[in-house]
Amino acid sequence: MRLKDKVAIVTGAGRGLGKGISQKLAAEGAKVILADIASADEAVTEIREAGGTACPFVANVAKQKEVQALVEFAVKTYGSLDIMVNNAGINRDGMLHKMPPENWNLVIEIDLTGTFYGTQEAIKYMRNKNSGRIINISSGSWLGNIGQANYAAAKAGVVGLTKTAARENAKKGITCNVICPGFIETDMTLKLKEVNDGAAWNNMMQKIPMGYAGNPSDVGNVVAFLASDEAAYITSEIINVGGGMIV
């Protein structure tokens, strides 16, 4: 129970990666607010049934006032905010020369600006108590990926944002780190098994040196470590969780 009595917010927590991260934090003793643009009630119920402490909060991370309300809710409900995991994100893939401006703007607003709002609002509170953990979820795609100009740009921005926040807030006892997941098994990625009789899925497996997709718990384990006192001297790091796929 490395995170006993710590208070955490996870955005994009209603399903997939965010849900897995929330479950791990709760299992380690944290009180977790699962924020999502839609209800995260089902994920919260699963955590509670497993003996954890959690509650849902509906927020669009691209709206600053809604993120402010989220942080205020965490402090009012549980008396503190110790861990902020900015996980919410979307993708609208397409080749650069064909990409509609609205698809560029939407991904930047949610994946990058949403992470900025979450980081900023959490740090405002954490600076006053001289401690805190910011853990931002980027992607191996931040290095560039065909058909993902918007997503890659946003996720590269998350890296730069986090490293800057780490430098600005280190003396305030706040660590800021980035996790870059590779190919993780979620509802979205599992759809590849339905494409061309699984050919698309098998093609992805061949790109992963370890030969299989990751699980949300693989990312959750790293988040829990970075959120713990054991990681007090780790900041401004990029940690890849991709079975060797990210180079």
ChimeraX commands (.cxc) that place a marker at each C-alpha (Angstrom):
marker #1 position 0.00,0.00,0.00 radius 0.5
marker #1 position 2.62,2.49,-1.14 radius 0.5
marker #1 position 0.00,5.19,-1.76 radius 0.5
marker #1 position -2.11,4.83,1.38 radius 0.5
marker #1 position -4.16,7.99,2.00 radius 0.5
marker #1 position -2.75,9.75,-1.08 radius 0.5
marker #1 position -5.26,11.51,-3.31 radius 0.5
marker #1 position -5.01,11.04,-7.07 radius 0.5
marker #1 position -6.78,12.33,-10.16 radius 0.5
marker #1 position -6.68,10.31,-13.38 radius 0.5
marker #1 position -8.14,11.86,-16.52 radius 0.5
marker #1 position -9.60,9.77,-19.31 radius 0.5
marker #1 position -10.26,7.17,-16.64 radius 0.5
marker #1 position -13.58,5.71,-17.72 radius 0.5
marker #1 position -12.02,2.88,-19.71 radius 0.5
marker #1 position -8.85,1.53,-21.25 radius 0.5
marker #1 position -5.51,2.81,-20.07 radius 0.5
marker #1 position -6.94,5.37,-17.65 radius 0.5
marker #1 position -9.13,2.77,-16.01 radius 0.5
marker #1 position -6.19,0.41,-15.58 radius 0.5
marker #1 position -4.07,3.17,-14.05 radius 0.5
marker #1 position -6.88,4.10,-11.66 radius 0.5
marker #1 position -7.32,0.49,-10.55 radius 0.5
marker #1 position -3.60,0.18,-9.76 radius 0.5
marker #1 position -3.48,3.42,-7.79 radius 0.5
marker #1 position -6.54,2.39,-5.79 radius 0.5
marker #1 position -5.03,-1.04,-5.12 radius 0.5
marker #1 position -1.98,0.74,-3.71 radius 0.5
marker #1 position -4.21,2.65,-1.28 radius 0.5
marker #1 position -4.83,5.93,-3.09 radius 0.5
marker #1 position -8.17,7.69,-3.10 radius 0.5
marker #1 position -8.82,8.14,-6.80 radius 0.5
marker #1 position -11.00,10.57,-8.72 radius 0.5
marker #1 position -11.75,9.07,-12.12 radius 0.5
marker #1 position -12.34,11.96,-14.50 radius 0.5
marker #1 position -13.75,11.48,-17.96 radius 0.5
marker #1 position -15.79,13.37,-20.53 radius 0.5
marker #1 position -18.47,10.70,-19.99 radius 0.5
marker #1 position -19.46,8.91,-16.82 radius 0.5
marker #1 position -16.82,6.69,-15.21 radius 0.5
marker #1 position -19.37,5.11,-12.87 radius 0.5
marker #1 position -18.74,1.56,-14.05 radius 0.5
marker #1 position -14.97,1.82,-13.47 radius 0.5
marker #1 position -15.57,3.39,-10.06 radius 0.5
marker #1 position -17.92,0.56,-9.09 radius 0.5
marker #1 position -15.28,-2.03,-10.00 radius 0.5
marker #1 position -12.71,-0.28,-7.83 radius 0.5
marker #1 position -15.08,-0.05,-4.89 radius 0.5
marker #1 position -16.06,-3.70,-5.21 radius 0.5
marker #1 position -12.34,-4.57,-5.04 radius 0.5
marker #1 position -12.08,-2.64,-1.77 radius 0.5
marker #1 position -10.67,0.61,-3.13 radius 0.5
marker #1 position -11.75,4.21,-2.68 radius 0.5
marker #1 position -12.85,6.10,-5.78 radius 0.5
marker #1 position -15.39,8.51,-7.17 radius 0.5
marker #1 position -16.25,9.76,-10.67 radius 0.5
marker #1 position -16.12,13.27,-12.07 radius 0.5
marker #1 position -17.33,14.39,-15.49 radius 0.5
marker #1 position -15.01,16.92,-17.13 radius 0.5
marker #1 position -13.78,17.93,-20.56 radius 0.5
marker #1 position -10.04,18.47,-20.11 radius 0.5
marker #1 position -10.02,20.93,-23.01 radius 0.5
marker #1 position -12.09,23.31,-20.86 radius 0.5
marker #1 position -9.97,25.12,-18.27 radius 0.5
marker #1 position -12.85,25.87,-15.92 radius 0.5
marker #1 position -13.86,22.21,-15.86 radius 0.5
marker #1 position -10.31,21.19,-14.96 radius 0.5
marker #1 position -10.26,23.82,-12.23 radius 0.5
marker #1 position -13.51,22.39,-10.89 radius 0.5
marker #1 position -11.99,18.89,-11.00 radius 0.5
marker #1 position -9.02,19.88,-8.82 radius 0.5
marker #1 position -11.29,21.78,-6.43 radius 0.5
marker #1 position -13.52,18.72,-6.17 radius 0.5
marker #1 position -10.57,16.47,-5.29 radius 0.5
marker #1 position -9.39,18.80,-2.53 radius 0.5
marker #1 position -12.89,19.34,-1.17 radius 0.5
marker #1 position -13.80,15.63,-1.25 radius 0.5
marker #1 position -10.59,14.08,0.06 radius 0.5
marker #1 position -8.74,17.04,1.59 radius 0.5
marker #1 position -5.72,17.07,-0.73 radius 0.5
marker #1 position -4.27,16.39,-4.15 radius 0.5
marker #1 position -1.02,14.43,-4.25 radius 0.5
marker #1 position -0.98,12.79,-7.68 radius 0.5
marker #1 position -2.14,14.11,-11.05 radius 0.5
marker #1 position -2.18,11.69,-13.97 radius 0.5
marker #1 position -2.98,13.44,-17.25 radius 0.5
marker #1 position -4.01,10.53,-19.43 radius 0.5
marker #1 position -6.99,11.80,-21.44 radius 0.5
marker #1 position -6.40,11.80,-25.16 radius 0.5
marker #1 position -7.88,11.07,-28.56 radius 0.5
marker #1 position -6.57,10.45,-32.04 radius 0.5
marker #1 position -7.86,11.54,-35.43 radius 0.5
marker #1 position -5.39,9.91,-37.78 radius 0.5
marker #1 position -4.78,10.92,-41.37 radius 0.5
marker #1 position -2.00,11.78,-43.76 radius 0.5
marker #1 position -0.63,15.28,-43.23 radius 0.5
marker #1 position -1.50,16.57,-46.70 radius 0.5
marker #1 position -5.12,15.44,-46.27 radius 0.5
marker #1 position -5.66,16.37,-42.61 radius 0.5
marker #1 position -8.63,18.72,-41.99 radius 0.5
marker #1 position -7.71,21.62,-39.70 radius 0.5
marker #1 position -10.51,20.62,-37.32 radius 0.5
marker #1 position -8.83,17.24,-36.74 radius 0.5
marker #1 position -5.53,18.97,-36.01 radius 0.5
marker #1 position -7.16,21.40,-33.59 radius 0.5
marker #1 position -9.23,18.79,-31.76 radius 0.5
marker #1 position -6.27,16.52,-31.00 radius 0.5
marker #1 position -4.09,19.44,-29.90 radius 0.5
marker #1 position -6.87,20.80,-27.66 radius 0.5
marker #1 position -7.45,17.54,-25.82 radius 0.5
marker #1 position -4.08,15.79,-25.87 radius 0.5
marker #1 position -1.81,18.80,-25.33 radius 0.5
marker #1 position -3.87,21.73,-24.05 radius 0.5
marker #1 position -5.83,19.38,-21.78 radius 0.5
marker #1 position -2.56,18.12,-20.32 radius 0.5
marker #1 position -1.43,21.73,-19.85 radius 0.5
marker #1 position -4.59,22.59,-17.92 radius 0.5
marker #1 position -4.32,19.49,-15.74 radius 0.5
marker #1 position -0.66,20.08,-15.01 radius 0.5
marker #1 position -1.12,23.77,-14.32 radius 0.5
marker #1 position -4.11,23.46,-12.01 radius 0.5
marker #1 position -2.55,20.61,-10.04 radius 0.5
marker #1 position 0.75,22.43,-9.66 radius 0.5
marker #1 position -0.97,25.55,-8.37 radius 0.5
marker #1 position -2.21,23.49,-5.44 radius 0.5
marker #1 position 0.92,21.35,-5.02 radius 0.5
marker #1 position 3.26,24.35,-4.83 radius 0.5
marker #1 position 1.45,25.54,-1.72 radius 0.5
marker #1 position 2.13,22.27,0.08 radius 0.5
marker #1 position 5.63,21.73,-1.35 radius 0.5
marker #1 position 4.96,18.25,-2.66 radius 0.5
marker #1 position 3.24,16.41,-5.46 radius 0.5
marker #1 position 3.51,14.08,-8.41 radius 0.5
marker #1 position 2.68,14.99,-12.01 radius 0.5
marker #1 position 2.61,12.00,-14.37 radius 0.5
marker #1 position 1.74,12.79,-17.97 radius 0.5
marker #1 position 0.93,10.13,-20.53 radius 0.5
marker #1 position 2.53,10.70,-23.92 radius 0.5
marker #1 position 3.12,8.02,-26.56 radius 0.5
marker #1 position 5.87,6.39,-28.56 radius 0.5
marker #1 position 4.37,8.35,-31.45 radius 0.5
marker #1 position 5.92,11.55,-30.10 radius 0.5
marker #1 position 8.97,10.59,-32.13 radius 0.5
marker #1 position 6.87,10.76,-35.31 radius 0.5
marker #1 position 4.52,8.29,-36.94 radius 0.5
marker #1 position 2.98,8.06,-40.40 radius 0.5
marker #1 position -0.60,9.31,-40.43 radius 0.5
marker #1 position -0.36,10.92,-37.01 radius 0.5
marker #1 position 1.01,14.44,-37.52 radius 0.5
marker #1 position -1.52,15.90,-35.08 radius 0.5
marker #1 position -1.14,13.16,-32.47 radius 0.5
marker #1 position 2.66,13.10,-32.70 radius 0.5
marker #1 position 2.85,16.88,-32.37 radius 0.5
marker #1 position 0.57,16.85,-29.33 radius 0.5
marker #1 position 2.44,14.01,-27.62 radius 0.5
marker #1 position 5.82,15.64,-28.35 radius 0.5
marker #1 position 4.40,18.79,-26.78 radius 0.5
marker #1 position 3.49,16.79,-23.68 radius 0.5
marker #1 position 7.14,15.77,-23.33 radius 0.5
marker #1 position 8.36,19.36,-23.59 radius 0.5
marker #1 position 5.67,20.61,-21.23 radius 0.5
marker #1 position 6.49,18.00,-18.61 radius 0.5
marker #1 position 10.23,18.57,-18.73 radius 0.5
marker #1 position 9.70,22.31,-18.32 radius 0.5
marker #1 position 7.31,21.78,-15.41 radius 0.5
marker #1 position 9.89,19.49,-13.81 radius 0.5
marker #1 position 12.57,22.19,-13.94 radius 0.5
marker #1 position 10.27,24.92,-12.68 radius 0.5
marker #1 position 8.91,22.96,-9.73 radius 0.5
marker #1 position 11.73,20.69,-8.53 radius 0.5
marker #1 position 12.58,22.94,-5.58 radius 0.5
marker #1 position 8.93,22.83,-4.54 radius 0.5
marker #1 position 9.13,19.06,-4.03 radius 0.5
marker #1 position 7.06,18.33,-7.14 radius 0.5
marker #1 position 8.24,15.65,-9.57 radius 0.5
marker #1 position 7.04,15.65,-13.18 radius 0.5
marker #1 position 7.57,12.65,-15.43 radius 0.5
marker #1 position 6.34,11.27,-18.75 radius 0.5
marker #1 position 5.27,7.75,-19.59 radius 0.5
marker #1 position 5.22,6.71,-23.24 radius 0.5
marker #1 position 3.10,3.58,-23.72 radius 0.5
marker #1 position 3.62,1.46,-26.79 radius 0.5
marker #1 position 0.94,-0.86,-28.13 radius 0.5
marker #1 position -1.38,-1.51,-25.17 radius 0.5
marker #1 position -4.32,-3.90,-25.24 radius 0.5
marker #1 position -7.49,-1.80,-24.86 radius 0.5
marker #1 position -10.98,-1.81,-26.38 radius 0.5
marker #1 position -9.69,0.42,-29.16 radius 0.5
marker #1 position -6.61,-1.61,-30.11 radius 0.5
marker #1 position -8.42,-4.94,-29.84 radius 0.5
marker #1 position -10.52,-3.87,-32.83 radius 0.5
marker #1 position -7.45,-4.59,-34.96 radius 0.5
marker #1 position -8.11,-8.29,-34.44 radius 0.5
marker #1 position -11.21,-7.81,-36.58 radius 0.5
marker #1 position -9.31,-6.25,-39.49 radius 0.5
marker #1 position -8.38,-8.60,-42.33 radius 0.5
marker #1 position -8.91,-11.69,-40.17 radius 0.5
marker #1 position -6.40,-10.45,-37.63 radius 0.5
marker #1 position -3.68,-9.53,-40.12 radius 0.5
marker #1 position -3.42,-5.97,-38.78 radius 0.5
marker #1 position -3.02,-7.26,-35.22 radius 0.5
marker #1 position -0.39,-9.81,-36.23 radius 0.5
marker #1 position 1.50,-7.12,-38.09 radius 0.5
marker #1 position 1.67,-5.02,-34.91 radius 0.5
marker #1 position 2.89,-7.99,-32.89 radius 0.5
marker #1 position 5.78,-8.44,-35.31 radius 0.5
marker #1 position 6.90,-4.88,-34.59 radius 0.5
marker #1 position 7.17,-5.53,-30.84 radius 0.5
marker #1 position 10.43,-7.26,-29.84 radius 0.5
marker #1 position 8.69,-8.97,-26.91 radius 0.5
marker #1 position 6.05,-10.28,-29.33 radius 0.5
marker #1 position 2.86,-9.32,-27.51 radius 0.5
marker #1 position 0.73,-6.31,-26.61 radius 0.5
marker #1 position 1.04,-4.63,-23.24 radius 0.5
marker #1 position -1.70,-4.47,-20.63 radius 0.5
marker #1 position -3.00,-1.29,-18.95 radius 0.5
marker #1 position -1.60,-2.70,-15.70 radius 0.5
marker #1 position 1.90,-2.55,-17.20 radius 0.5
marker #1 position 1.52,1.21,-17.43 radius 0.5
marker #1 position -0.30,1.37,-14.10 radius 0.5
marker #1 position 2.64,-0.27,-12.36 radius 0.5
marker #1 position 4.99,2.45,-13.57 radius 0.5
marker #1 position 2.53,5.20,-12.63 radius 0.5
marker #1 position 2.21,3.78,-9.11 radius 0.5
marker #1 position 5.99,3.71,-8.72 radius 0.5
marker #1 position 6.43,7.29,-9.94 radius 0.5
marker #1 position 3.63,8.39,-7.62 radius 0.5
marker #1 position 5.25,6.79,-4.59 radius 0.5
marker #1 position 7.86,8.05,-2.13 radius 0.5
marker #1 position 10.27,5.56,-3.70 radius 0.5
marker #1 position 10.48,7.81,-6.77 radius 0.5
marker #1 position 11.09,11.05,-4.85 radius 0.5
marker #1 position 14.39,11.69,-6.66 radius 0.5
marker #1 position 13.12,10.95,-10.16 radius 0.5
marker #1 position 11.91,13.87,-12.26 radius 0.5
marker #1 position 11.96,15.06,-15.89 radius 0.5
marker #1 position 12.22,11.45,-17.12 radius 0.5
marker #1 position 10.66,9.77,-20.16 radius 0.5
marker #1 position 9.83,6.15,-19.44 radius 0.5
marker #1 position 8.87,3.90,-22.35 radius 0.5
marker #1 position 6.47,1.04,-21.68 radius 0.5
marker #1 position 6.37,-0.69,-25.01 radius 0.5
marker #1 position 8.00,-4.10,-24.93 radius 0.5
marker #1 position 10.99,-2.73,-26.82 radius 0.5
marker #1 position 8.97,-1.26,-29.69 radius 0.5
marker #1 position 9.89,2.34,-28.87 radius 0.5
marker #1 position 13.48,3.19,-29.77 radius 0.5
marker link #1:1,2 radius 0.2
marker link #1:2,3 radius 0.2
marker link #1:3,4 radius 0.2
marker link #1:4,5 radius 0.2
marker link #1:5,6 radius 0.2
marker link #1:6,7 radius 0.2
marker link #1:7,8 radius 0.2
marker link #1:8,9 radius 0.2
marker link #1:9,10 radius 0.2
marker link #1:10,11 radius 0.2
marker link #1:11,12 radius 0.2
marker link #1:12,13 radius 0.2
marker link #1:13,14 radius 0.2
marker link #1:14,15 radius 0.2
marker link #1:15,16 radius 0.2
marker link #1:16,17 radius 0.2
marker link #1:17,18 radius 0.2
marker link #1:18,19 radius 0.2
marker link #1:19,20 radius 0.2
marker link #1:20,21 radius 0.2
marker link #1:21,22 radius 0.2
marker link #1:22,23 radius 0.2
marker link #1:23,24 radius 0.2
marker link #1:24,25 radius 0.2
marker link #1:25,26 radius 0.2
marker link #1:26,27 radius 0.2
marker link #1:27,28 radius 0.2
marker link #1:28,29 radius 0.2
marker link #1:29,30 radius 0.2
marker link #1:30,31 radius 0.2
marker link #1:31,32 radius 0.2
marker link #1:32,33 radius 0.2
marker link #1:33,34 radius 0.2
marker link #1:34,35 radius 0.2
marker link #1:35,36 radius 0.2
marker link #1:36,37 radius 0.2
marker link #1:37,38 radius 0.2
marker link #1:38,39 radius 0.2
marker link #1:39,40 radius 0.2
marker link #1:40,41 radius 0.2
marker link #1:41,42 radius 0.2
marker link #1:42,43 radius 0.2
marker link #1:43,44 radius 0.2
marker link #1:44,45 radius 0.2
marker link #1:45,46 radius 0.2
marker link #1:46,47 radius 0.2
marker link #1:47,48 radius 0.2
marker link #1:48,49 radius 0.2
marker link #1:49,50 radius 0.2
marker link #1:50,51 radius 0.2
marker link #1:51,52 radius 0.2
marker link #1:52,53 radius 0.2
marker link #1:53,54 radius 0.2
marker link #1:54,55 radius 0.2
marker link #1:55,56 radius 0.2
marker link #1:56,57 radius 0.2
marker link #1:57,58 radius 0.2
marker link #1:58,59 radius 0.2
marker link #1:59,60 radius 0.2
marker link #1:60,61 radius 0.2
marker link #1:61,62 radius 0.2
marker link #1:62,63 radius 0.2
marker link #1:63,64 radius 0.2
marker link #1:64,65 radius 0.2
marker link #1:65,66 radius 0.2
marker link #1:66,67 radius 0.2
marker link #1:67,68 radius 0.2
marker link #1:68,69 radius 0.2
marker link #1:69,70 radius 0.2
marker link #1:70,71 radius 0.2
marker link #1:71,72 radius 0.2
marker link #1:72,73 radius 0.2
marker link #1:73,74 radius 0.2
marker link #1:74,75 radius 0.2
marker link #1:75,76 radius 0.2
marker link #1:76,77 radius 0.2
marker link #1:77,78 radius 0.2
marker link #1:78,79 radius 0.2
marker link #1:79,80 radius 0.2
marker link #1:80,81 radius 0.2
marker link #1:81,82 radius 0.2
marker link #1:82,83 radius 0.2
marker link #1:83,84 radius 0.2
marker link #1:84,85 radius 0.2
marker link #1:85,86 radius 0.2
marker link #1:86,87 radius 0.2
marker link #1:87,88 radius 0.2
marker link #1:88,89 radius 0.2
marker link #1:89,90 radius 0.2
marker link #1:90,91 radius 0.2
marker link #1:91,92 radius 0.2
marker link #1:92,93 radius 0.2
marker link #1:93,94 radius 0.2
marker link #1:94,95 radius 0.2
marker link #1:95,96 radius 0.2
marker link #1:96,97 radius 0.2
marker link #1:97,98 radius 0.2
marker link #1:98,99 radius 0.2
marker link #1:99,100 radius 0.2
marker link #1:100,101 radius 0.2
marker link #1:101,102 radius 0.2
marker link #1:102,103 radius 0.2
marker link #1:103,104 radius 0.2
marker link #1:104,105 radius 0.2
marker link #1:105,106 radius 0.2
marker link #1:106,107 radius 0.2
marker link #1:107,108 radius 0.2
marker link #1:108,109 radius 0.2
marker link #1:109,110 radius 0.2
marker link #1:110,111 radius 0.2
marker link #1:111,112 radius 0.2
marker link #1:112,113 radius 0.2
marker link #1:113,114 radius 0.2
marker link #1:114,115 radius 0.2
marker link #1:115,116 radius 0.2
marker link #1:116,117 radius 0.2
marker link #1:117,118 radius 0.2
marker link #1:118,119 radius 0.2
marker link #1:119,120 radius 0.2
marker link #1:120,121 radius 0.2
marker link #1:121,122 radius 0.2
marker link #1:122,123 radius 0.2
marker link #1:123,124 radius 0.2
marker link #1:124,125 radius 0.2
marker link #1:125,126 radius 0.2
marker link #1:126,127 radius 0.2
marker link #1:127,128 radius 0.2
marker link #1:128,129 radius 0.2
marker link #1:129,130 radius 0.2
marker link #1:130,131 radius 0.2
marker link #1:131,132 radius 0.2
marker link #1:132,133 radius 0.2
marker link #1:133,134 radius 0.2
marker link #1:134,135 radius 0.2
marker link #1:135,136 radius 0.2
marker link #1:136,137 radius 0.2
marker link #1:137,138 radius 0.2
marker link #1:138,139 radius 0.2
marker link #1:139,140 radius 0.2
marker link #1:140,141 radius 0.2
marker link #1:141,142 radius 0.2
marker link #1:142,143 radius 0.2
marker link #1:143,144 radius 0.2
marker link #1:144,145 radius 0.2
marker link #1:145,146 radius 0.2
marker link #1:146,147 radius 0.2
marker link #1:147,148 radius 0.2
marker link #1:148,149 radius 0.2
marker link #1:149,150 radius 0.2
marker link #1:150,151 radius 0.2
marker link #1:151,152 radius 0.2
marker link #1:152,153 radius 0.2
marker link #1:153,154 radius 0.2
marker link #1:154,155 radius 0.2
marker link #1:155,156 radius 0.2
marker link #1:156,157 radius 0.2
marker link #1:157,158 radius 0.2
marker link #1:158,159 radius 0.2
marker link #1:159,160 radius 0.2
marker link #1:160,161 radius 0.2
marker link #1:161,162 radius 0.2
marker link #1:162,163 radius 0.2
marker link #1:163,164 radius 0.2
marker link #1:164,165 radius 0.2
marker link #1:165,166 radius 0.2
marker link #1:166,167 radius 0.2
marker link #1:167,168 radius 0.2
marker link #1:168,169 radius 0.2
marker link #1:169,170 radius 0.2
marker link #1:170,171 radius 0.2
marker link #1:171,172 radius 0.2
marker link #1:172,173 radius 0.2
marker link #1:173,174 radius 0.2
marker link #1:174,175 radius 0.2
marker link #1:175,176 radius 0.2
marker link #1:176,177 radius 0.2
marker link #1:177,178 radius 0.2
marker link #1:178,179 radius 0.2
marker link #1:179,180 radius 0.2
marker link #1:180,181 radius 0.2
marker link #1:181,182 radius 0.2
marker link #1:182,183 radius 0.2
marker link #1:183,184 radius 0.2
marker link #1:184,185 radius 0.2
marker link #1:185,186 radius 0.2
marker link #1:186,187 radius 0.2
marker link #1:187,188 radius 0.2
marker link #1:188,189 radius 0.2
marker link #1:189,190 radius 0.2
marker link #1:190,191 radius 0.2
marker link #1:191,192 radius 0.2
marker link #1:192,193 radius 0.2
marker link #1:193,194 radius 0.2
marker link #1:194,195 radius 0.2
marker link #1:195,196 radius 0.2
marker link #1:196,197 radius 0.2
marker link #1:197,198 radius 0.2
marker link #1:198,199 radius 0.2
marker link #1:199,200 radius 0.2
marker link #1:200,201 radius 0.2
marker link #1:201,202 radius 0.2
marker link #1:202,203 radius 0.2
marker link #1:203,204 radius 0.2
marker link #1:204,205 radius 0.2
marker link #1:205,206 radius 0.2
marker link #1:206,207 radius 0.2
marker link #1:207,208 radius 0.2
marker link #1:208,209 radius 0.2
marker link #1:209,210 radius 0.2
marker link #1:210,211 radius 0.2
marker link #1:211,212 radius 0.2
marker link #1:212,213 radius 0.2
marker link #1:213,214 radius 0.2
marker link #1:214,215 radius 0.2
marker link #1:215,216 radius 0.2
marker link #1:216,217 radius 0.2
marker link #1:217,218 radius 0.2
marker link #1:218,219 radius 0.2
marker link #1:219,220 radius 0.2
marker link #1:220,221 radius 0.2
marker link #1:221,222 radius 0.2
marker link #1:222,223 radius 0.2
marker link #1:223,224 radius 0.2
marker link #1:224,225 radius 0.2
marker link #1:225,226 radius 0.2
marker link #1:226,227 radius 0.2
marker link #1:227,228 radius 0.2
marker link #1:228,229 radius 0.2
marker link #1:229,230 radius 0.2
marker link #1:230,231 radius 0.2
marker link #1:231,232 radius 0.2
marker link #1:232,233 radius 0.2
marker link #1:233,234 radius 0.2
marker link #1:234,235 radius 0.2
marker link #1:235,236 radius 0.2
marker link #1:236,237 radius 0.2
marker link #1:237,238 radius 0.2
marker link #1:238,239 radius 0.2
marker link #1:239,240 radius 0.2
marker link #1:240,241 radius 0.2
marker link #1:241,242 radius 0.2
marker link #1:242,243 radius 0.2
marker link #1:243,244 radius 0.2
marker link #1:244,245 radius 0.2
marker link #1:245,246 radius 0.2
marker link #1:246,247 radius 0.2
view
